[in-house]
Amino acid sequence: MALVEINFDGLIGPTHNYAGLSFGNLAATAHAGQASQPRAAALQGLAKMRHNMALGLPQGFLVPLPRPNHAYLRALNAQPETDDVLTAMAWSASSMWTANAATVSPAPDTADGRCHLTPANLVSMPHRAQEWPDTLRQLMVAFASKDHFALHPPVPPSFGDEGAANHMRMCAGHDRPGLEIFVYGRPGGKFPARQHEQASRAIARGHGLDPQRSLFVEQKPEAIAAGAFHNDVVAVANENVLFCHEFAFADPEGTYRRIRQALPEAEIVIVPDSEVSLADAVASYLFNAQLVTLPTGGMALIVPSECAEQPATRGYIDRLVASNGPIRQVLPVDVRQSMANGGGPACLRLRVVADPATIDPRFLIDEAKADAIERVISQHWPETIEPFDLQFVSLEETVVKARQALLATLGLESLA
Ligand code: SUG
C-alpha cells in the first residue's frame, strides 16, 4: 500500500488533571486548581478520532503512560502528603499531547529511505521530561519494523526538544520528498523558549535529511510572549499549504521566500494580526488545528470548538471558507477538557506518514475498537479529579486499574 498520513492521537489518561504546571501555557495556568473530568476528556478525544475516521482519514493512537510515576517521586525524595506540586507532576496525563511525543521524518525525506522518529526530551517542563522513556518504549512496539522505521534516542539535555509541535513538513504529496521546517525559540523572553535550535539541527542530522530540504526558522519572540509556547499554536502545514499567523516567525518574509524556493508549489495562507491578533489566536487556538487532505479532495481545517466562540476568529473563518483558497472546510471538534490545559486538536495527534501495513495493528483504530475503548473509559475512568485528590490511595487504585483494563482490551499488557 502507498504511504499515507496517519494521525496517532494520545488516548487521554485517567489521571488528567489541572495543576498549572506549564509556565507560559496560558490556558494551563488559568485553569490551575480546578476540578478536571478525565472521563469526559477521554471521550472527547475519542470522539475527535471518530470524527476524523468518518472523514476517511487513517487513525492510530498511543496509550497513556503509567501514572502516578512513583519512580519519579522516589528520585525526588518526595511525599504525596507534603510535596503537592511534585506529586501533581508524577500524576500528569501530559502524554496525551502526542504532538510532543516525537519528531517524525517520513521515508521519502531521509537518506536511508526509512521513516525516522526521535522522541522529544521535553526537558523544559519537569512534568513532561519524565515522558520520553515510556514513550520510546511504546514507539518501539508500534514501529518495530526495522525495514521501515528507525528510532533514535532523544537529544541530550539541555537542548530542549518538544517534538512535532515545532516541526512542519511541506510537500507536493505525503509520499513525495518533503521540506522539513524546524521552528525554534530564542531564550531570554518572558516565557520559556522550549525548542532549542541545536536540538532541531541534531534531529535533522540524525534523521539523514537533505540540507537542501531542511529549514531552521526562529519563532517570533512576541508569539512566545503571547502564549504560543509551541509553533503549532501559530502555524500548521499540510502538503503544499502553510497556514500561519503573521507573527509566527521572527523573519516572516525570509521564511516564506525559502519555503517557495524549496517548494515552488507552496501556498502560504497568512492571517494578519489586524484580523486575528496573537492574543485571539492563543485564546481560540485557530492554528492548533489539523489541516488535512480529504480523500474526496481539498483540504479541511479541524479546529477546536472555541474558535466559533471567539468573535475575531469566527469572522476570519467565515471569510476563509468564502475565499477561493486551498482550505475549503473548517470543522469544529470539542476537546474542551484538553484545551483547558493548552492542548488543542493538533496537540493531541502525532502525524506519521507510512504504509499502515508496516505498523503494529494494535495501535491502529477502527469503529469496533473505538467502541471497545469507549466501554473501558466509561467503566473505569474517574469522572472528576480535584487537585487534592492526587494524594489518595483509592484514586491511585482506580487509575492504575483503569489503565490495566485499557491495555488488556488492546492486547498491550506488555506496556504495563
Ligand atoms: O506542554 N500542557 C501541555 C500542552 C501541550 C500542548 N501541545 C502542543 N502545543 N503541541 C504543555 O504545556 C499542562 C499540564 C498541567 O498544568 O497539569 C500541560 O502540560
Residues whose N, C-alpha, C, O or C-beta is under 5 A from the ligand:
A	BS01	SUG	N17 Y18 A19 G20 L21 S22 N25 A28 S94 W97 A99 N100 A165 H230 D232 N341 G342 G343 C347
